[in-house]
Amino acid sequence: MIDEILNLVRIHEKWRTKQCLNLIPSENVMSPAARALLSSDLAHRYTSVDRFYMGTHFTDEIEQYGEKIARNLFKVETADLRPLSGHIADLIVLANLTQPGDTLLCVSEADGGYPGMWKNGLAGFLKLKAVGFSFSKKDFNIKTEQAEKLITRIKPNVVLFGASLILFPHPVKELAKIARENGATVGFDGSHVLGLIAGGQFQDPIREGAQLLFGSTHKSFFGPQGGIILANKQPGEHLKQKIYPAFVDNAHWNRIAALTLALAEMKKFGKAYASQIVRNSKTLAKALHDHDFPVICEHLGFTQSHQTIIKYNDPDKARNVAETLQRANIITDTVIRIGTCEVTRRGMKQHEMHKIAELLKRTVIDKEKPETIRKEVARLSTEFQKIKYCFNT
């Protein structure tokens, strides 16, 4: 039994890290040092805000140090590293800032918003009325003028920017003031673009008028899987007081240690990393477009984030393309979003983006045999095994 378990993990790891190209925008890789902290003794331990457990002084110092780096990196007054996922961070925010029957304004699931936030997700669970922003499919962004009118008319209790499919900065600066004037709390779900925000290469939601920035720590941000909440004193302090014990008890201190190191790496290397992600995304999008893939938003330069979106009107066609790419060991999702965060962390730059685009063309359009493409994918992958934008330890 033990051999079977260990062997499955070994096979998976060899395949995904040495034989594949991972282009999923919601995944990334940690540095070896951050990854090692996940298997430290902290994985066995508890602590709690009421000091119920003894032996926690080093654990507490790690958490405090991580919060300090996060506050400095994102220029906020409060930071909390305890949410176990971006989804739990979403839950903490919505559950503490709303009452059943309140109105939530966000990007709808149909327009690329996070399904877990929408009617079948947290909005439904918390009995909120979810309303979608007016959204331009052509520009793949919120329609600012229509959103202003909608906010004035429905007076939402919470206005959330950010989305699962996000190519361009959302109009936080243009809409935050009118949202707050109409009684709304303004937040930004940065799950996908948190690393770009940290690196100063996307937008700065807090300076633009949002009161909260929250979400996942393992997408464009290169930490462990988990969540974070960043805010100024209010509502940040209010949320910190509510997290334990209702939403998080044991916060997984090995994860917090790994996140603390990732925050330090982002502070040191984030600008270079995030700017390379955007360059890679733009290069890859243009190359895919030139190979006749249906990449959206050509008129806007395709993307300003870690994502490129290839739009197939038929979902079955999109899934077929994703399955075809997987047979060639090119890993995407079924939307299809093409993400550059992991390949960038592995050191790939614009030259490699042209290679990747050529591999996708040969697989999907030219319909070459997958086994032929797999060999070239593996050769490219093995050239980029060392994680970049991290401390040498």
C-alpha positions in Angstrom: 0.0 0.0 0.0 2.7 2.5 0.9 4.6 1.8 -2.3 1.5 2.4 -4.3 0.8 5.8 -2.6 4.4 7.0 -2.9 4.7 5.8 -6.5 1.6 7.7 -7.6 3.0 10.9 -6.1 6.4 10.3 -7.8 4.7 9.6 -11.2 2.6 12.7 -10.9 5.5 14.9 -9.9 7.7 13.6 -12.7 5.0 14.1 -15.3 3.7 17.5 -14.2 7.1 19.1 -13.4 9.4 17.6 -16.0 7.3 16.4 -18.9 4.5 19.0 -19.1 4.0 22.7 -19.8 1.6 24.1 -17.2 -0.4 26.9 -18.7 -3.2 27.0 -16.1 -3.5 30.6 -14.8 -4.7 29.5 -11.4 -1.6 27.5 -10.6 2.0 28.3 -9.8 5.1 26.8 -8.2 6.8 27.7 -4.9 10.5 28.2 -4.4 12.3 25.2 -2.9 12.7 27.0 0.4 9.0 27.9 0.7 8.0 24.4 -0.3 10.2 22.9 2.3 8.4 24.8 5.0 5.2 22.9 4.3 6.8 19.7 5.6 8.4 21.4 8.7 7.4 20.6 12.2 4.9 23.5 12.0 2.6 21.1 10.1 1.9 19.3 13.3 1.2 22.2 15.6 -1.6 24.3 16.9 -1.9 27.8 18.2 -4.8 30.2 18.9 -5.4 33.8 19.6 -6.7 33.0 23.1 -3.3 31.4 24.0 -5.0 28.1 24.8 -1.9 26.2 23.6 1.6 26.5 25.1 4.8 26.2 23.0 3.7 28.7 20.4 6.0 31.7 20.7 8.0 31.0 17.6 4.8 30.2 15.7 3.3 33.5 16.8 6.5 35.4 15.7 6.3 33.8 12.3 2.7 34.9 11.8 3.4 38.4 13.1 6.4 38.7 10.8 4.3 37.5 7.8 1.6 40.1 8.6 4.3 42.8 8.8 5.7 42.0 5.4 2.2 41.8 3.9 1.3 45.2 5.3 4.4 46.7 3.9 4.2 45.0 0.5 0.6 46.0 -0.1 0.7 49.3 1.8 -2.2 48.5 4.1 -2.8 48.8 7.8 -4.0 45.3 8.4 -3.2 41.9 7.0 -4.4 38.4 7.9 -2.8 35.2 6.7 -5.2 32.8 8.4 -7.8 32.1 5.6 -7.2 28.5 4.4 -8.1 29.4 0.8 -9.2 32.3 -1.4 -12.8 30.9 -1.1 -12.6 31.1 2.7 -11.3 34.6 2.5 -14.3 35.4 0.3 -16.6 33.8 2.9 -15.1 35.8 5.7 -15.5 39.1 3.9 -19.1 38.5 2.8 -20.4 36.8 6.0 -19.1 39.7 8.1 -20.2 42.6 5.9 -23.6 41.5 4.9 -27.0 40.3 6.2 -29.4 37.9 4.4 -31.3 39.9 1.8 -28.4 42.4 1.1 -27.3 43.1 -2.4 -23.9 42.0 -3.8 -22.7 43.6 -7.0 -19.9 41.8 -8.8 -18.9 40.3 -12.1 -21.4 37.5 -12.9 -20.3 34.0 -13.5 -21.5 34.3 -17.1 -19.0 37.2 -17.6 -16.1 35.4 -16.1 -16.7 36.1 -12.4 -15.8 33.6 -9.8 -18.6 30.9 -9.6 -18.0 30.5 -5.9 -19.1 34.1 -5.3 -22.2 33.8 -7.5 -25.7 32.6 -7.0 -24.9 28.9 -6.6 -21.9 29.8 -4.4 -21.5 32.1 -1.5 -24.2 34.6 -2.5 -26.8 31.9 -2.5 -25.4 30.3 0.7 -25.5 33.7 2.5 -28.9 34.5 1.0 -27.6 37.6 -0.8 -29.1 39.1 -3.9 -26.3 38.8 -6.5 -26.4 41.3 -9.3 -23.9 41.3 -12.2 -22.1 44.4 -13.4 -22.9 45.6 -16.9 -20.1 43.9 -18.9 -18.6 44.4 -22.3 -17.7 41.1 -24.0 -15.8 43.1 -26.7 -13.6 44.9 -24.2 -13.9 42.1 -21.6 -14.4 44.6 -18.8 -17.0 46.3 -16.7 -19.0 49.1 -18.5 -18.2 52.1 -16.3 -21.1 54.4 -17.2 -23.7 51.7 -16.9 -22.2 50.5 -13.6 -22.5 54.1 -12.2 -26.2 54.1 -13.0 -26.7 50.6 -11.6 -25.0 51.4 -8.3 -27.1 54.6 -7.9 -30.3 52.6 -8.7 -29.9 49.4 -6.6 -27.6 50.8 -3.9 -25.7 47.5 -3.2 -24.4 46.7 0.2 -21.1 45.3 -1.2 -19.4 46.0 -4.5 -16.7 43.5 -5.5 -14.3 43.9 -8.4 -12.0 41.1 -9.7 -12.9 37.9 -11.5 -11.7 34.4 -12.5 -11.3 35.6 -16.1 -9.5 38.9 -15.9 -7.4 40.5 -18.7 -7.5 44.2 -17.8 -7.6 46.3 -14.6 -11.2 46.9 -13.4 -12.5 50.4 -13.1 -12.1 50.6 -9.3 -10.9 54.2 -9.4 -13.9 55.3 -11.5 -16.6 53.5 -9.4 -15.4 53.2 -5.8 -16.4 56.7 -4.8 -19.9 56.5 -6.1 -20.3 53.0 -4.6 -19.2 54.3 -1.1 -21.5 57.3 -1.5 -24.4 54.9 -2.0 -23.5 53.0 1.2 -21.5 50.1 -0.3 -18.4 48.5 1.1 -15.9 48.2 -1.8 -13.7 45.1 -2.2 -11.4 43.6 -4.8 -11.1 39.8 -5.1 -7.4 39.6 -6.2 -7.2 35.9 -6.3 -5.9 35.8 -9.8 -3.9 39.0 -10.0 -2.5 39.3 -6.5 1.0 38.7 -7.7 0.7 41.4 -10.4 -0.7 43.8 -7.8 2.1 43.1 -5.4 4.6 43.6 -8.3 3.0 46.9 -9.3 2.1 45.7 -12.7 -1.7 45.6 -12.8 -3.6 48.1 -10.6 -3.6 49.2 -7.0 -7.1 48.6 -5.7 -6.6 50.1 -2.2 -5.2 53.3 -3.5 -7.9 53.4 -6.1 -10.7 53.3 -3.5 -11.3 49.7 -2.5 -11.4 49.1 1.3 -10.4 45.4 1.0 -8.1 43.3 -1.1 -8.4 39.6 -0.6 -8.2 36.2 -2.3 -5.8 33.3 -3.1 -2.1 33.2 -2.6 -1.1 30.6 -5.2 -2.0 31.9 -8.7 -0.1 34.9 -10.0 1.1 35.2 -6.4 3.6 32.3 -5.9 2.8 31.2 -2.4 1.3 28.0 -1.1 -2.4 27.3 -1.6 -4.3 29.5 0.8 -5.8 32.9 1.3 -5.1 36.4 2.6 -7.1 39.5 3.6 -5.6 42.9 3.3 -7.3 46.2 4.3 -6.9 49.4 6.1 -7.9 49.7 9.7 -11.6 49.5 9.0 -13.0 47.1 8.0 -9.7 45.2 8.5 -9.7 45.1 12.3 -13.3 44.1 12.4 -12.6 41.1 10.1 -9.5 40.0 12.1 -11.7 39.8 15.3 -14.3 37.6 13.5 -12.1 35.0 11.9 -11.4 32.9 14.9 -13.2 30.6 15.8 -16.1 30.9 13.3 -14.2 30.6 10.1 -10.6 29.4 10.9 -9.5 27.5 14.0 -6.1 25.8 13.2 -4.7 28.0 10.4 -2.1 25.6 9.2 1.1 27.3 10.4 3.3 25.5 8.0 1.3 27.2 5.2 1.7 30.5 7.0 5.4 30.1 7.3 5.6 29.2 3.5 3.4 32.2 2.7 5.6 34.5 4.9 8.7 33.5 2.9 6.8 33.9 -0.4 5.8 37.4 0.7 9.4 38.2 1.4 10.3 36.8 -2.1 7.6 39.0 -3.7 8.8 42.1 -1.9 12.4 41.5 -3.2 11.6 40.1 -6.7 8.0 40.9 -7.4 8.4 43.8 -9.7 10.7 41.9 -12.1 8.6 38.8 -11.9 5.2 40.6 -12.5 6.6 42.7 -15.4 7.9 39.5 -17.0 4.6 37.8 -16.6 2.8 40.6 -18.5 5.5 40.7 -21.2 5.1 36.9 -21.6 1.3 37.1 -21.7 1.3 39.8 -24.4 3.9 38.0 -26.5 2.1 34.6 -26.2 -1.3 36.2 -27.0 0.1 37.9 -30.1 1.8 34.7 -31.3 -1.3 32.6 -30.8 -3.3 35.2 -32.7 -0.8 35.1 -35.5 -1.3 31.3 -35.6 -5.1 31.9 -36.1 -6.2 31.0 -32.6 -9.4 33.0 -31.7 -7.7 35.2 -29.0 -10.0 37.9 -27.7 -9.4 41.6 -27.3 -6.9 42.2 -30.2 -7.9 45.8 -30.3 -6.7 46.3 -26.6 -3.4 44.4 -27.0 -5.0 41.1 -25.9 -4.2 41.2 -22.2 -2.5 43.1 -19.3 -2.5 40.2 -16.9 -1.2 36.6 -16.6 -4.1 35.4 -18.7 -4.8 35.1 -22.4 -8.3 33.9 -23.4 -8.9 31.7 -26.5 -12.6 32.0 -27.2 -14.5 29.1 -28.7 -18.2 29.7 -28.8 -18.9 26.0 -28.5 -18.0 24.6 -25.0 -17.5 21.1 -26.4 -15.0 22.5 -28.9 -13.1 24.2 -26.1 -13.0 21.0 -24.0 -11.9 19.0 -27.1 -9.0 21.5 -27.6 -8.0 21.2 -23.9 -8.1 17.4 -24.1 -6.0 17.4 -27.3 -3.4 19.7 -25.6 -3.3 17.4 -22.6 -2.5 14.4 -24.8 0.6 16.5 -25.9 1.4 17.3 -22.2 0.3 20.9 -22.5 -1.9 21.6 -19.6 -4.7 24.2 -19.7 -8.2 24.5 -18.4 -11.4 24.2 -20.6 -12.3 27.9 -20.9 -9.6 28.2 -22.5 -7.4 30.5 -20.4 -3.7 30.4 -21.1 -1.7 31.4 -18.1 2.0 32.5 -18.0 2.6 32.6 -14.2 4.2 29.2 -13.7 6.3 29.2 -16.9 7.5 32.7 -15.9 8.5 31.5 -12.5 10.5 28.8 -14.1 12.5 31.4 -16.0 10.8 31.4 -19.5 10.7 34.7 -21.4 9.4 36.0 -24.7 11.5 33.6 -26.8 9.9 30.6 -25.1 6.5 32.1 -25.6 6.9 31.9 -29.3 8.0 28.3 -28.9 4.9 27.5 -26.8 2.6 29.2 -29.3 4.2 27.1 -32.1 3.6 23.9 -30.0 0.0 24.8 -29.5 -0.4 25.5 -33.3 1.1 22.2 -34.2 -1.0 20.3 -31.7 -4.4 22.0 -32.3 -4.3 23.4 -35.8 -1.8 21.2 -37.6 -3.0 18.1 -35.7 0.4 16.6 -35.4 0.7 13.4 -33.4 0.7 14.1 -29.6 3.6 11.8 -29.0 5.8 13.9 -31.3 4.8 17.1 -29.5 5.3 15.5 -26.1 8.9 14.9 -26.7 9.5 18.6 -27.6 7.4 19.7 -24.6 9.6 17.6 -22.3 12.8 19.0 -23.8 11.6 22.5 -23.2 10.3 21.8 -19.7 13.6 20.2 -18.6 15.5 23.3 -19.7 13.6 25.3 -17.1 13.6 23.3 -13.8 15.2 25.9 -11.6 12.7 28.3 -9.9 13.5 32.0 -10.4 12.6 35.2 -8.5 13.5 33.7 -5.2 16.3 33.7 -2.6 19.2 31.4 -3.1 19.2 29.1 -0.1 
